[in-house]
Amino acid sequence: MENPLPTPLNAELFLVCSISPTFNINKKLGDSLKRTLQTFVRSFEFWRAGLFLLREGRPPVHWQAIKNLRPAVGDTGNFPETDRWPQLCAEVAQKGENGEDKYLERFHPVISTTLPIFLKAGDPVGTMEIGIFDTDLQSAQYMLSKAVSLGRHMADMIQESLFQKQRGRLLRKLALWLEMVNTISSTLDIRQVLHIVAQLTADLFSAKSCIYLLDEKDQTLIPAVAVGSFDPVLKKKFKALRGTQPFPAIKRVIKTKQPVHVTPHNIRRLLTGEIIEDFDYCWMVLAPILHKDKIIGIMQVDRPLEANAFNREDTEIIFAISRATAIAIENARLIEMLEQKEDLLHQLVNKLITAQEDERKRLASDLHDGIIQSLIAIWYRLQRITPSGEGTPQEWFGEIFDLTDLLSEQIQEIRRILYDLRPIILDNYGLIPAMESYINTFQEQNNLAAKLFIRGQETKLDSKVEITFFRILQEALTNISKHAQANMVEVTLTFTETRVTLEVNDDGIGMDNSSPGESRHNRKGLGLASVYERALLLGGFCHIHSRPGEGTSVSVSIPLK
């Protein structure tokens, strides 16, 4: 017996929708989708409706709804004798796991369409395939609009379920992010900032988090902080990375200045075998800590093999955290430098006041113990030279000659004192003659070889520049005489079209190489610090290079205005 012609009551509706493979379908969502299908079948002309949700790499999930009253197979009613559902389930399962599409095509629906589906921010737009079977084309065209409405409603339900799942996690992310921003803006302690940022990042992604800083000189690793499941043994291994060369993943971050993903597929290329074995890494994101296009550190977030991989949203958040961390680090460094400058300024002012008082004390002592006493002696001796006094004119002339020599000595002593206060030769003849005179005196007083070299075309300098160079020379030579134990000193003054540079080199015992402006802990006394500050006040710079046993080189360069 031939099958009856299809009627609207025989129609079947099937919907196939692809969703993210990481999305887990809970019982509440499944029950809601099934109830919606049942309500739809009861309300419209379809005798069956089915929905398939596909997740690439995972088995599909499906539901169907059938009208309550269905005649038995072979009955002359309006229902078809064939059952398409088992065949369709097998077909969709096979293709769904392989990531293919057009699942309903081979079953030749009377009419079909695709519906664009946008389920999650950041994911590509997907499709929902809709097919109507076992009815005539005219009825199918009429029923298609109802099927599309059902498809849209179900897509909304799935999307709402996604948002419900993510809402708590997103609120937690937002709370942690706000806490991180508040911490970064409220403290200027670099280590505290790094520790809190790493801890909040680990909490945010349920992962381990660590931060490496890069040594400015040789770009080796400086393990700064590690949080998460770092036991004492693992922390010891982490700290042991100090001074080592960056592994390939960090080198790629430094080169590209972009985040790098480490997965089980590329881990052998991006990490060394020793690192993998020591830390059991699997899923990782490494993001650059950038300041003014310069990488100052690396933020690393990692999860074990059994955990989920990091997605694009996670990576963007980690990169944003690393950028905020860079700003916090630089702000803390600037404040620290400001504190050092303020501390240095206080010390220099204190030194200036002390130097002024010492100079006044020395000047008063020189005048009182030397010149004043000599002048008093001369005055007493002059009192004896009178017409009524004892002695002959010849004896008086001899006494006058002695007093003349004594006065000459005191005049020279006064000139020496005045020269120390302000070298007259600098005002009358300029910088180079003043430097030559001072170096010659220094050489005689300290019994060591000192030479002056002039390079370039001599240029008339501003009086402030001249006195700055002269005081720097005095300070440098004073340090040499007190500390260097040198046998030879070379002083070089170089003129160019734009700058004047003074270099003072000795062959003494040297010292640890550190610029006086770098750190309060590394300065070798305020003498060199004052050299640095004098150069800075005129827009110049000072570089001090020294190593133990290799002498010291002080170079000061000031621009010509």
QUISULHU-V599799 format. One record per residue. PSI is psi in degrees with one decimal (999 if undefined). BURIAL is # if it has 9 or more other C-alpha atoms within 8 Angstrom, else .. Layout:
BEGIN
PSI | BURIAL
PSI | BURIAL
END
This chain:
BEGIN
134.5 | .
148.4 | .
147.6 | .
157.4 | .
143.9 | .
142.4 | #
166.3 | #
-29.2 | #
-14.8 | #
-6.1 | #
143.5 | #
146.0 | #
131.1 | #
138.3 | #
134.8 | #
122.2 | #
133.5 | #
135.0 | #
172.9 | #
138.2 | .
-18.3 | #
-6.5 | .
124.5 | .
127.3 | .
117.1 | .
170.7 | .
-35.7 | .
-45.2 | .
-43.1 | #
-44.1 | #
-39.3 | .
-42.6 | .
-41.2 | #
-42.5 | #
-39.0 | .
-41.8 | .
-43.3 | #
-43.2 | #
-38.9 | .
-44.8 | #
-39.2 | #
-31.4 | #
-20.4 | .
-176.2 | .
-1.8 | #
141.3 | #
-17.7 | #
144.2 | #
138.7 | #
146.1 | #
133.0 | #
128.1 | #
120.7 | #
136.2 | #
113.8 | #
130.3 | #
-2.4 | #
153.8 | #
142.5 | #
161.0 | #
138.8 | .
155.9 | .
151.8 | #
155.7 | #
136.4 | #
143.9 | #
149.6 | #
-38.3 | .
112.2 | .
124.1 | .
158.0 | .
159.1 | .
135.5 | .
-10.8 | .
156.8 | .
16.3 | .
-166.0 | .
4.4 | #
143.4 | .
154.4 | #
-24.1 | .
148.2 | .
105.6 | .
-19.0 | .
-51.3 | .
-39.6 | .
-42.2 | .
-38.7 | #
-44.2 | .
-41.0 | .
-47.3 | #
-37.7 | #
-42.8 | #
-46.6 | .
-33.6 | #
-40.2 | #
-22.5 | #
0.9 | .
23.2 | .
176.0 | .
-173.4 | .
60.1 | .
-31.8 | #
-7.2 | #
-44.1 | .
-14.6 | .
0.0 | .
67.4 | .
153.6 | #
-41.8 | #
146.7 | #
162.0 | #
168.6 | .
143.2 | .
122.2 | #
134.1 | .
127.4 | #
103.7 | #
-36.1 | #
136.3 | .
132.8 | .
-20.3 | .
152.3 | .
158.2 | .
128.3 | .
-170.9 | #
152.2 | #
122.4 | #
132.1 | #
126.8 | #
138.5 | #
134.4 | #
158.6 | #
51.5 | #
173.0 | #
161.0 | #
-40.1 | .
-44.7 | .
-39.1 | #
-41.1 | #
-37.9 | #
-38.6 | .
-14.4 | .
-39.4 | #
-36.7 | .
-37.6 | .
-40.2 | #
-39.8 | #
-41.9 | .
-43.6 | #
-45.0 | #
-41.3 | #
-42.4 | .
-37.0 | #
-39.1 | #
-39.0 | #
-42.1 | #
-42.5 | #
-41.6 | #
-37.3 | .
-39.4 | #
-46.2 | #
-37.4 | .
-39.7 | .
-38.4 | .
-17.9 | .
-48.3 | .
-43.1 | .
-38.3 | .
-40.1 | .
-38.8 | .
-42.3 | #
-44.7 | #
-42.3 | .
-44.2 | .
-38.6 | #
-44.9 | #
-38.7 | .
-38.9 | .
-45.7 | #
-42.6 | #
-40.3 | .
-46.3 | #
-37.2 | #
-12.0 | .
-10.2 | .
150.8 | .
14.1 | #
114.0 | .
-46.3 | #
-36.9 | .
-42.4 | .
-49.2 | #
-42.3 | #
-46.2 | #
-41.8 | #
-45.5 | #
-41.2 | #
-45.3 | #
-36.4 | #
-43.5 | #
-43.0 | #
-40.1 | .
-38.4 | #
9.4 | .
56.6 | .
176.6 | #
150.1 | #
137.5 | #
160.5 | #
128.7 | #
137.1 | #
158.6 | #
131.3 | #
127.3 | #
-28.1 | .
-52.5 | .
7.9 | .
29.0 | #
166.2 | #
140.4 | #
95.9 | #
117.0 | #
-50.5 | #
144.8 | #
129.1 | #
168.6 | #
-144.7 | #
53.1 | .
102.8 | #
173.4 | .
-38.0 | .
-43.3 | .
-37.7 | #
-35.9 | #
-41.6 | .
-38.0 | #
-47.1 | #
-28.9 | .
-11.5 | .
-6.5 | #
130.6 | #
-3.1 | .
160.2 | .
145.7 | .
141.1 | #
166.9 | #
-38.0 | #
-42.0 | #
-36.8 | #
-38.5 | #
-38.9 | #
-43.9 | #
-39.4 | #
-46.3 | .
-22.1 | .
31.5 | #
158.8 | .
150.7 | #
133.4 | #
133.6 | .
125.6 | #
170.1 | #
-21.1 | .
-33.2 | .
6.6 | .
-33.0 | #
-23.3 | .
-30.0 | .
-14.8 | #
153.0 | #
155.9 | #
-37.0 | .
-41.6 | .
-44.3 | #
-43.3 | #
-41.5 | .
-38.7 | .
-5.4 | .
46.1 | .
153.1 | #
-75.6 | #
127.1 | #
149.5 | #
127.1 | #
122.9 | #
140.9 | #
140.6 | #
102.0 | #
138.7 | #
117.8 | #
48.8 | .
17.8 | .
128.9 | .
121.7 | #
-7.1 | #
178.2 | #
132.1 | #
129.7 | #
131.2 | #
130.3 | #
152.7 | #
155.4 | #
172.7 | #
-39.3 | .
-11.6 | .
174.4 | .
154.4 | .
164.5 | .
134.1 | #
-177.2 | .
-37.5 | .
-43.3 | .
-44.8 | #
-42.4 | #
-38.6 | .
-43.8 | .
-41.5 | #
-39.6 | #
-39.9 | .
-42.1 | #
-36.5 | #
-41.7 | #
-36.4 | #
-39.5 | #
-42.0 | #
-42.4 | #
-42.4 | #
-45.2 | #
-39.7 | #
-43.1 | #
-39.7 | #
-41.0 | #
-41.9 | .
-40.8 | #
-42.3 | .
-39.2 | #
-42.2 | .
-39.8 | .
-41.4 | #
-41.9 | #
-42.8 | .
-42.9 | .
-39.6 | #
-43.5 | .
-42.9 | .
-39.8 | #
-40.2 | #
-43.0 | .
-39.4 | .
-39.3 | #
-45.9 | .
-44.3 | .
-41.6 | .
-39.8 | .
-45.9 | .
-40.0 | .
-39.6 | .
-41.7 | .
-40.8 | .
-44.7 | .
-42.2 | .
-44.0 | #
-39.6 | .
-43.5 | #
-42.8 | #
-41.8 | #
-46.8 | #
-23.6 | .
-74.1 | #
-47.2 | #
-45.5 | #
-40.3 | #
-41.6 | #
-37.3 | #
-41.4 | .
-41.3 | .
-41.8 | #
-45.1 | .
-41.8 | .
-32.3 | .
-28.7 | .
-28.6 | .
-15.6 | .
86.5 | #
155.4 | .
-30.0 | .
-4.5 | .
178.8 | .
162.3 | .
162.3 | .
164.5 | .
-35.9 | .
-41.2 | .
-35.8 | .
-42.3 | #
-39.7 | .
-40.7 | .
-40.2 | .
-40.5 | .
-42.5 | .
-42.3 | .
-34.4 | #
-44.0 | .
-40.5 | .
-41.1 | #
-39.9 | #
-41.3 | .
-40.1 | .
-33.1 | #
-41.8 | .
-39.0 | .
-39.9 | #
-40.7 | #
-39.1 | .
-43.4 | .
-43.9 | #
-36.4 | #
-39.0 | #
-36.4 | .
-44.1 | .
111.2 | .
112.3 | #
-34.3 | .
-29.7 | #
-41.6 | #
-35.9 | .
-36.0 | .
-11.8 | .
-177.9 | #
-48.2 | #
-48.1 | .
-37.5 | #
-40.4 | #
-42.4 | #
-44.6 | #
-43.7 | .
-40.7 | .
-39.7 | #
-43.7 | #
-42.8 | .
-41.9 | #
-42.2 | #
-41.4 | .
-28.6 | .
-0.9 | .
50.8 | .
158.3 | #
128.8 | .
129.0 | #
147.5 | .
130.0 | #
134.1 | .
126.8 | .
143.2 | #
178.0 | .
118.6 | .
135.6 | .
140.2 | .
125.3 | .
156.4 | .
148.0 | .
-34.1 | .
-39.3 | .
-41.9 | #
-47.2 | #
-31.5 | #
-48.1 | #
-38.9 | #
-42.5 | #
-36.3 | .
-41.9 | #
-44.7 | #
-46.0 | .
-42.8 | #
-44.0 | #
-33.0 | #
-42.8 | .
-40.4 | #
-45.4 | #
-31.1 | #
-36.5 | .
-25.6 | .
-29.1 | #
44.9 | #
158.8 | #
-19.7 | #
142.4 | #
134.6 | #
126.9 | #
126.9 | #
127.0 | #
117.9 | #
128.1 | #
131.5 | #
-176.9 | .
-24.3 | .
-19.3 | .
160.4 | #
131.2 | #
132.6 | #
127.8 | #
132.1 | #
114.6 | #
137.5 | #
164.6 | #
34.1 | #
-158.9 | #
-11.7 | #
-172.1 | #
177.2 | #
136.7 | .
108.3 | .
135.9 | #
140.0 | #
-16.9 | #
-0.7 | #
-52.4 | #
141.1 | #
-21.4 | #
-15.4 | .
-4.2 | #
139.3 | #
61.3 | .
162.8 | .
-10.0 | #
-53.0 | #
-30.0 | #
-39.3 | #
-33.4 | #
-46.9 | #
-46.9 | #
-36.2 | .
-43.4 | #
-40.8 | #
-36.4 | #
-24.5 | .
18.3 | #
14.2 | .
-166.4 | #
159.8 | #
131.6 | #
126.4 | .
119.0 | #
128.1 | #
146.9 | #
147.2 | #
126.7 | #
-1.4 | .
16.1 | #
-175.5 | #
142.1 | #
122.8 | #
120.2 | #
124.7 | #
126.7 | #
130.4 | #
132.2 | #
149.7 | #
127.5 | .
999 | .
END
